C-alpha cells in the first residue's frame, strides 16, 4: 500500500523526539541559504526539552514513519516542517488546518528566502505584517511576521 493512502495525523509523544528532530534537520538541510548552526544532538535536545514539553505538537505519519510536524504555542506556529520529499502533496495543509482550527488569529515567522513556505502561508490566507532584518533570530536571516485572521 502507498504511503499516500496511510497519512495519519496525531499528537506527538515524547518518544517521537528523535524522528521529529530528523525531519526538522532534513528540511533545514534542503535549503542552500540556511546556515547550519546546530548539531543533530542539539536538534534532538531542542525538540525533547523545549518543543515537546512546552508546545502543542502534532505529527504526520506516512507508512508508520513521521514525515512532518507542527508545534503551536498559544496563537503562534513555532515550527512547521515536512520531510522535503513529501512537500507539495497536501500534507502540510492538512497538518496546518487541523492544528490551528480553533484559533481565530495565527501568527508565525518565516524566513524571507523561503519562497516555498511563503507561497504556502499566503495560499492559506496569511498576510505579511512586518519584515525583519535578521537581528531577532539566531540564523541572522531576514524574516517576515505573517498573521492570519479568521
C-alpha atoms as one frame of an Amber mdcrd trajectory, in Angstrom:
protein
   0.000   0.000   0.000   1.287   3.504  -0.835   2.309   5.925   1.918  -0.174
   8.388   0.401  -3.039   6.150   1.498  -1.769   5.884   5.065  -1.451   9.512
   6.199  -2.182   9.779   9.922  -2.183  12.983  11.974  -1.788  12.526  15.705
  -0.494  14.284  18.807   3.232  13.853  19.318   4.622  11.882  22.232   7.984
  12.180  23.955   9.155   9.051  22.126   8.771  10.951  18.811  11.563  13.419
  19.652  14.242  11.684  17.574  12.075  11.309  14.475  10.821  14.900  14.752
  14.383  16.224  15.058  15.400  14.247  11.952  12.512  15.692   9.928  13.423
  19.207  11.054  17.104  18.708  10.131  16.263  17.163   6.733  14.013  20.110
   5.947  16.573  22.698   7.035  19.347  20.933   5.119  17.294  21.151   1.921
  17.813  24.933   1.798  21.150  26.094   0.415  20.646  29.508   2.054  20.148
  28.108   5.572  23.221  28.250   7.809  23.893  25.112   9.862  24.198  26.333
  13.442  23.159  23.260  15.423  24.285  19.651  15.557  21.826  16.742  15.288
  22.253  16.200  19.052  21.318  19.837  19.697  18.281  19.448  17.419  17.174
  16.416  19.440  17.669  18.220  22.760  15.703  21.224  21.496  12.780  19.048
  20.410  12.861  16.879  23.559  13.380  19.630  26.142  11.730  22.720  24.637
   9.282  21.887  21.871   7.532  18.753  23.137   7.019  19.807  26.774   6.102
  23.451  26.098   4.150  23.434  22.820   1.224  21.580  21.298   2.849  19.263
  18.765   1.136  17.197  16.096   2.930  14.797  13.771   2.100  13.340  10.380
   2.860   9.678   9.838   3.030   8.080   6.406   3.530   4.351   6.420   4.308
   4.459  10.165   7.134   6.962   9.622   6.951  10.571  10.839   7.196  12.824
   7.789   6.192  16.156   9.300   5.190  18.053  12.395   3.737  21.309  13.620
   4.289  22.946  17.013   1.835  25.573  18.243   2.227  27.771  21.317  -0.823
  29.926  22.005  -1.602  31.643  18.709   1.926  31.137  17.335   3.020  28.405
  14.957   6.530  27.903  16.278   7.578  25.056  13.976   6.183  23.542  10.796
   8.447  21.112   8.959   7.944  18.366   6.406  10.308  15.796   5.024  11.495
  17.539   1.842  10.422  14.531  -0.242   6.825  14.993   0.995   6.201  18.645
   0.144   3.576  19.572  -2.422   1.312  16.640  -1.521  -1.220  18.440   0.699
   0.264  17.001   3.893   1.370  20.366   5.262  -2.068  21.832   4.572  -3.829
  19.037   6.447  -1.433  19.400   9.351  -1.770  23.179   9.490  -5.569  23.201
   9.200  -6.080  20.578  11.897  -3.562  22.044  14.352  -4.868  25.620  14.093
  -8.605  25.065  13.520  -9.621  26.503  16.902  -7.509  29.665  16.600  -9.024
  32.974  15.476  -5.591  34.515  14.937  -2.486  32.594  13.899   0.986  34.146
  13.841   4.322  32.862  12.631   7.701  33.959  11.377   9.113  32.771   8.071
  12.487  33.462   6.510  12.246  35.809   3.543  14.399  33.417   1.493  11.930
  30.549   1.993   9.837  31.163  -1.115   8.040  27.818  -0.901   6.889  28.435
   2.669   5.879  31.977   1.795   3.651  30.713  -1.039   2.186  28.071   1.305
   1.304  30.594   4.026  -0.078  33.155   1.593  -2.288  30.470  -0.016  -3.651
  29.771   3.467  -4.635  33.410   3.965  -1.660  34.764   5.888  -0.666  38.386
   5.322   2.818  39.784   5.843   2.645  42.336   8.659   6.316  43.076   9.321
   9.682  42.426   7.727  12.731  41.836   9.920  16.417  42.214   9.148  17.511
  39.030  10.913  18.594  40.700  14.146  15.977  38.806  16.188  16.709  35.228
  15.063  19.752  33.084  15.698  20.303  32.402  11.999  20.683  36.129  11.308
  18.383  35.856   8.278  15.761  38.419   7.237  12.301  37.205   8.180   8.627
  38.027   7.877   5.911  38.166  10.514   2.838  36.541   8.986  -0.620  36.815
  10.560  -3.844  35.006   9.687  -7.076  36.500  10.999 -10.173  34.341  10.629
